[in-house]
Amino acid sequence: MQRVYEVMFIVRPDAAEEDVDKLIAGFTTTVTGGGGTVKTVEKMGRRKLAYLVRKFVDGNYVLLTIEANGAVVLELERRLRVTEPVIKFITVRIDEEEKRLAKVKALRGTRRKVSAEHAAPAAAPAAVPAAAPVAAAPPVAALAAAEAVEPVQASA
């Protein structure tokens, strides 16, 4: 079963651009040799790391989006682990997220169609009902008498 994964790895900052290209080509060959496909390759450039990794404070980020089965991903991760210039990597399965986003987009599309149909202006505006007469307020003296409380005697 082919699934979609994002594989991000960080290469040492002192690695030459040609070396990074060779690594990407080697990892791409690993994926295609195992029966998978590489959808995209994005070289994100040199960025600062969040924390010190193998005595490095920055690294060259590379993002691969691949479509492969689990065995190919395991082999790719094994190669990432033993490749010396790669200082960190992570693999994330994203096909479930893509399905969820497609479902949300489809739902939003149907909502827009329904709301557009109901948003048509009415032929005649509804009549505003006449205001009901306001009851007269009770006199202030009656309120004061209702709120009056007997004084409490202090005991000695």
Backbone bond lengths (Angstrom), bond angles and torsions (degrees), N, CA, C in turn:
res aa  C-N    CA-C-N  psi(-1)  N-CA   C-N-CA  omega(-1)  CA-C   N-CA-C  phi
1 M - - - 1.455 - - 1.527 108.99 -
2 Q 1.307 116.35 125.12 1.463 121.91 -179.44 1.533 109.51 -84.95
3 R 1.320 115.55 127.58 1.461 121.48 176.99 1.513 108.59 -124.00
4 V 1.327 115.98 162.47 1.458 121.02 -177.72 1.526 108.46 -103.03
5 Y 1.339 115.69 132.21 1.458 122.46 -178.78 1.524 109.83 -131.24
6 E 1.323 115.19 151.31 1.450 121.82 167.44 1.512 106.78 -109.89
7 V 1.325 116.13 126.83 1.452 121.35 177.91 1.524 106.55 -117.24
8 M 1.325 116.20 114.58 1.455 120.34 176.76 1.518 107.35 -109.60
9 F 1.327 115.60 132.15 1.452 118.89 175.11 1.516 109.66 -136.11
10 I 1.324 114.29 154.73 1.469 121.80 -177.84 1.518 107.77 -115.87
11 V 1.318 115.26 126.97 1.454 122.22 -179.84 1.521 107.86 -102.22
12 R 1.336 115.81 148.84 1.465 121.37 179.33 1.525 110.74 -49.75
13 P 1.321 118.10 143.46 1.466 120.11 -178.45 1.529 113.26 -70.03
14 D 1.336 117.69 -22.30 1.459 119.97 -179.14 1.531 112.68 -87.51
15 A 1.339 117.97 3.36 1.468 121.54 177.76 1.528 109.11 -76.31
16 A 1.328 116.00 138.46 1.461 121.07 179.38 1.531 110.20 -71.69
17 E 1.324 115.66 156.91 1.463 121.55 -179.52 1.531 111.12 -59.84
18 E 1.339 116.92 -37.29 1.472 120.83 178.76 1.525 110.72 -65.26
19 D 1.340 116.99 -37.74 1.461 120.76 178.49 1.536 111.19 -65.25
20 V 1.331 115.84 -38.85 1.466 120.04 178.13 1.527 109.42 -64.97
21 D 1.327 117.01 -41.97 1.472 120.41 177.80 1.524 111.31 -62.31
22 K 1.341 116.88 -38.75 1.475 120.53 178.41 1.530 110.57 -65.52
23 L 1.343 116.48 -40.53 1.469 119.87 177.68 1.530 110.70 -61.56
24 I 1.323 115.68 -45.64 1.471 119.82 -179.65 1.523 109.98 -61.83
25 A 1.326 116.61 -43.06 1.468 120.38 179.00 1.527 110.63 -62.68
26 G 1.325 117.66 -40.50 1.463 120.96 178.82 1.517 112.17 -65.06
27 F 1.335 117.08 -42.18 1.460 120.36 179.54 1.535 110.47 -69.60
28 T 1.325 117.33 -35.76 1.457 121.12 176.41 1.525 110.40 -63.65
29 T 1.337 116.24 -40.71 1.466 120.94 177.58 1.526 110.88 -63.31
30 T 1.313 116.64 -39.34 1.466 121.05 177.96 1.527 110.70 -60.30
31 V 1.313 116.66 -44.30 1.465 121.13 -178.10 1.526 110.18 -68.18
32 T 1.321 117.30 -48.55 1.469 119.77 -177.10 1.526 111.49 -69.64
33 G 1.323 117.38 -32.17 1.461 120.63 177.44 1.516 112.35 -67.61
34 G 1.317 117.53 -27.19 1.454 121.66 178.91 1.516 113.48 -88.07
35 G 1.316 117.73 1.35 1.463 120.23 178.83 1.516 114.14 99.23
36 G 1.316 117.70 6.99 1.460 120.36 178.51 1.515 111.54 -98.61
37 T 1.307 115.76 178.84 1.462 121.09 176.40 1.518 109.57 -130.50
38 V 1.323 115.55 146.90 1.458 121.13 175.60 1.522 106.95 -98.40
39 K 1.323 116.63 115.50 1.459 120.72 -178.47 1.523 111.14 -77.75
40 T 1.336 116.79 -51.86 1.463 120.56 -179.38 1.512 110.45 -141.09
41 V 1.327 114.87 152.33 1.458 122.54 171.96 1.516 106.10 -128.54
42 E 1.335 116.32 121.00 1.454 120.53 -178.24 1.521 109.24 -124.57
43 K 1.315 115.32 113.99 1.461 119.91 174.86 1.526 106.96 -89.09
44 M 1.325 115.70 111.46 1.455 120.85 -173.13 1.525 112.56 -88.32
45 G 1.311 116.58 -7.73 1.453 119.61 175.61 1.513 113.16 90.01
46 R 1.318 113.88 -173.17 1.465 121.17 -177.23 1.521 109.38 -84.79
47 R 1.328 115.52 128.67 1.462 121.90 -179.18 1.523 110.05 -138.49
48 K 1.301 114.66 157.74 1.458 120.91 178.55 1.525 109.10 -76.97
49 L 1.332 116.57 137.61 1.460 121.83 177.98 1.517 109.85 -81.28
50 A 1.295 116.80 154.78 1.463 121.92 179.46 1.526 111.12 -70.51
51 Y 1.323 116.37 -29.37 1.457 121.17 179.68 1.526 108.26 -150.53
52 L 1.294 116.31 167.92 1.458 122.51 -177.69 1.533 110.19 -68.11
53 V 1.333 117.02 124.76 1.461 122.51 179.12 1.516 107.46 -125.62
54 R 1.342 116.06 115.53 1.470 122.24 -179.35 1.527 112.12 50.06
55 K 1.318 115.72 42.38 1.469 124.68 178.12 1.535 113.44 68.10
56 F 1.320 117.69 20.83 1.457 121.83 176.63 1.525 109.12 -113.54
57 V 1.339 116.17 142.32 1.458 121.02 177.94 1.526 111.86 -105.10
58 D 1.337 118.57 -11.77 1.455 121.85 174.38 1.524 109.89 -144.86
59 G 1.324 116.24 169.60 1.456 120.15 -177.65 1.513 111.15 -163.33
60 N 1.323 116.21 168.59 1.463 123.08 178.02 1.528 108.54 -93.86
61 Y 1.317 116.33 117.86 1.461 121.97 -177.91 1.524 110.56 -90.25
62 V 1.336 115.63 138.63 1.462 122.30 176.25 1.526 107.39 -135.18
63 L 1.340 116.22 134.86 1.464 122.20 179.75 1.523 108.87 -120.61
64 L 1.335 116.11 121.79 1.459 122.48 176.18 1.529 107.83 -110.41
65 T 1.316 116.75 133.47 1.458 121.18 171.21 1.516 105.66 -110.15
66 I 1.338 115.74 117.95 1.459 119.95 -174.36 1.524 110.25 -125.19
67 E 1.318 114.65 156.62 1.458 121.29 173.17 1.525 106.15 -122.33
68 A 1.325 115.83 112.92 1.464 120.00 -174.29 1.522 109.45 -158.67
69 N 1.349 114.78 173.97 1.461 119.43 175.11 1.529 109.44 -92.85
70 G 1.310 116.63 177.18 1.460 121.36 -174.88 1.512 114.42 -63.73
71 A 1.327 118.04 -35.70 1.465 120.98 -178.64 1.523 111.21 -65.03
72 V 1.317 116.86 -38.76 1.470 120.80 178.60 1.526 110.26 -66.59
73 V 1.319 116.15 -40.81 1.466 120.06 179.52 1.527 110.05 -64.98
74 L 1.329 117.62 -40.84 1.467 120.38 177.84 1.517 111.19 -62.24
75 E 1.319 117.75 -41.88 1.462 121.04 178.11 1.523 111.08 -65.40
76 L 1.315 117.48 -41.12 1.466 121.17 177.66 1.524 110.64 -62.75
77 E 1.323 117.44 -43.33 1.467 120.77 178.52 1.520 111.06 -64.66
78 R 1.337 117.46 -37.86 1.462 120.15 177.52 1.528 110.31 -61.92
79 R 1.322 115.94 -43.95 1.472 119.83 179.15 1.516 111.57 -66.84
80 L 1.315 117.85 -37.31 1.475 120.39 176.28 1.524 110.56 -63.44
81 R 1.331 116.35 -38.29 1.458 121.29 -178.12 1.529 112.19 -65.94
82 V 1.348 117.41 -37.16 1.463 120.16 -174.78 1.529 112.96 -95.15
83 T 1.316 117.86 -5.76 1.457 121.19 178.10 1.522 108.47 -80.03
84 E 1.312 116.39 120.44 1.463 121.76 -172.58 1.534 113.82 -64.65
85 P 1.329 121.46 -41.35 1.472 119.60 -178.99 1.529 114.24 -68.16
86 V 1.325 118.75 -18.44 1.467 121.49 179.48 1.523 107.86 -82.08
87 I 1.339 115.84 118.90 1.468 119.12 -177.17 1.530 112.62 -98.94
88 K 1.330 117.84 -18.53 1.464 120.98 -179.49 1.523 108.70 -161.34
89 F 1.333 117.49 147.07 1.464 120.90 175.51 1.513 109.69 -152.90
90 I 1.326 114.65 159.46 1.458 121.59 175.33 1.526 108.43 -149.00
91 T 1.328 115.82 142.85 1.461 122.48 177.96 1.521 108.42 -120.67
92 V 1.332 116.57 129.13 1.459 121.67 -178.41 1.526 108.87 -128.99
93 R 1.314 116.00 129.97 1.468 120.64 176.02 1.522 108.73 -81.72
94 I 1.332 117.12 125.92 1.469 120.10 -173.92 1.520 113.73 -118.36
95 D 1.333 119.77 0.31 1.459 119.52 -176.71 1.521 112.39 -66.27
96 E 1.310 117.94 -35.16 1.466 120.66 177.71 1.526 109.99 -65.63
97 E 1.320 116.52 -39.42 1.465 120.72 178.76 1.529 110.43 -65.61
98 E 1.328 117.36 -39.72 1.462 120.81 177.88 1.527 110.71 -63.64
99 K 1.341 117.56 -40.03 1.461 121.04 177.55 1.524 110.49 -62.84
100 R 1.332 116.19 -43.35 1.457 120.84 -179.44 1.527 110.77 -63.47
101 L 1.342 117.04 -43.25 1.460 120.41 179.64 1.525 111.84 -65.87
102 A 1.333 117.25 -38.11 1.466 120.78 177.22 1.528 110.30 -63.41
103 K 1.329 116.52 -39.83 1.457 120.74 179.54 1.531 110.72 -65.49
104 V 1.339 116.78 -41.72 1.465 120.85 179.03 1.525 110.44 -64.74
105 K 1.334 117.35 -42.29 1.471 120.61 178.58 1.525 110.92 -62.25
106 A 1.323 117.16 -42.44 1.465 120.69 179.09 1.522 110.28 -63.31
107 L 1.316 117.01 -41.77 1.459 121.26 179.15 1.521 110.84 -64.37
108 R 1.325 117.07 -42.12 1.467 120.91 177.92 1.520 110.67 -63.46
109 G 1.327 117.25 -38.67 1.457 120.63 179.31 1.516 112.20 -62.16
110 T 1.349 117.01 -41.21 1.463 119.81 178.67 1.520 110.73 -70.21
111 R 1.323 117.39 -34.00 1.473 119.96 178.24 1.528 110.09 -65.65
112 R 1.325 117.16 -40.87 1.465 120.18 -179.13 1.525 110.43 -64.15
113 K 1.342 117.21 -39.69 1.455 120.41 179.44 1.522 110.36 -64.36
114 V 1.330 117.05 -44.23 1.457 121.60 -178.69 1.520 110.29 -66.87
115 S 1.315 118.39 -44.43 1.463 120.52 -178.43 1.525 111.16 -68.57
116 A 1.340 118.48 -31.13 1.463 121.15 177.33 1.525 110.22 -67.65
117 E 1.328 117.88 -36.54 1.460 121.05 178.63 1.530 111.27 -68.59
118 H 1.330 117.14 -37.81 1.463 121.08 -178.07 1.521 112.29 -82.68
119 A 1.309 118.48 -11.73 1.456 121.40 -177.25 1.523 112.18 -84.00
120 A 1.326 119.05 -0.06 1.462 121.76 179.62 1.524 108.91 -61.37
121 P 1.334 117.29 136.04 1.475 119.50 -177.70 1.525 111.31 -67.21
122 A 1.320 115.27 147.33 1.466 121.52 179.90 1.525 109.45 -72.61
123 A 1.339 117.81 154.38 1.460 122.20 -177.47 1.520 111.18 -67.37
124 A 1.326 117.71 -46.41 1.457 120.91 -179.98 1.517 108.28 -131.39
125 P 1.320 116.97 136.58 1.465 118.14 178.40 1.523 110.32 -68.17
126 A 1.293 116.24 147.50 1.459 121.78 -179.22 1.527 109.04 -69.85
127 A 1.351 115.22 145.20 1.460 120.15 179.25 1.516 109.49 -71.38
128 V 1.315 115.46 141.23 1.454 120.73 178.89 1.520 107.44 -84.66
129 P 1.344 119.03 124.59 1.476 119.97 -179.09 1.528 110.31 -68.79
130 A 1.328 113.99 150.39 1.463 119.29 179.08 1.514 109.43 -67.93
131 A 1.311 115.68 146.46 1.455 120.80 -178.32 1.522 109.58 -70.88
132 A 1.310 116.98 138.33 1.460 122.07 178.62 1.527 108.41 -74.74
133 P 1.309 117.01 145.55 1.466 118.60 179.38 1.527 109.97 -65.25
134 V 1.322 114.58 141.43 1.456 120.33 -178.87 1.517 108.32 -84.31
135 A 1.322 116.36 132.24 1.463 120.70 179.50 1.516 108.81 -69.04
136 A 1.304 114.88 146.49 1.462 120.07 -179.67 1.514 109.54 -67.77
137 A 1.294 116.19 140.84 1.454 121.58 -179.68 1.518 109.00 -73.64
138 P 1.336 116.62 146.72 1.460 118.49 178.69 1.523 109.64 -68.47
139 P 1.292 117.46 152.34 1.468 120.82 -179.25 1.526 110.99 -62.18
140 V 1.314 114.67 149.88 1.458 120.91 -177.28 1.524 110.43 -65.10
141 A 1.300 118.12 -34.29 1.460 121.12 -178.78 1.528 110.68 -64.40
142 A 1.330 117.12 -36.83 1.453 120.60 179.75 1.530 110.26 -66.93
143 L 1.336 117.09 -38.30 1.457 120.60 177.11 1.520 111.40 -65.68
144 A 1.301 116.16 -43.03 1.462 120.16 -179.51 1.521 110.28 -63.21
145 A 1.327 118.68 -38.18 1.452 121.90 -179.69 1.529 110.33 -69.14
146 A 1.343 116.93 -35.44 1.453 119.85 -179.36 1.518 111.20 -70.57
147 E 1.333 116.16 -29.19 1.458 119.71 -177.40 1.522 112.92 -91.68
148 A 1.316 117.30 -5.57 1.460 119.93 -177.25 1.518 110.03 -67.20
149 V 1.324 115.48 139.47 1.454 121.86 -178.53 1.523 107.87 -125.60
150 E 1.307 115.16 143.03 1.448 117.93 178.69 1.508 109.49 -69.84
151 P 1.331 117.44 140.88 1.463 119.40 178.30 1.528 110.88 -67.32
152 V 1.308 115.70 148.08 1.439 121.62 179.80 1.516 108.51 -98.70
153 Q 1.338 115.82 134.18 1.459 119.34 179.87 1.505 109.63 -87.07
154 A 1.296 114.64 136.64 1.465 119.41 177.68 1.499 108.94 -83.26
155 S 1.309 117.50 135.60 1.454 120.36 179.06 1.514 109.36 -95.85
156 A 1.300 115.70 144.48 1.448 120.13 -176.62 1.488 113.38 -96.53
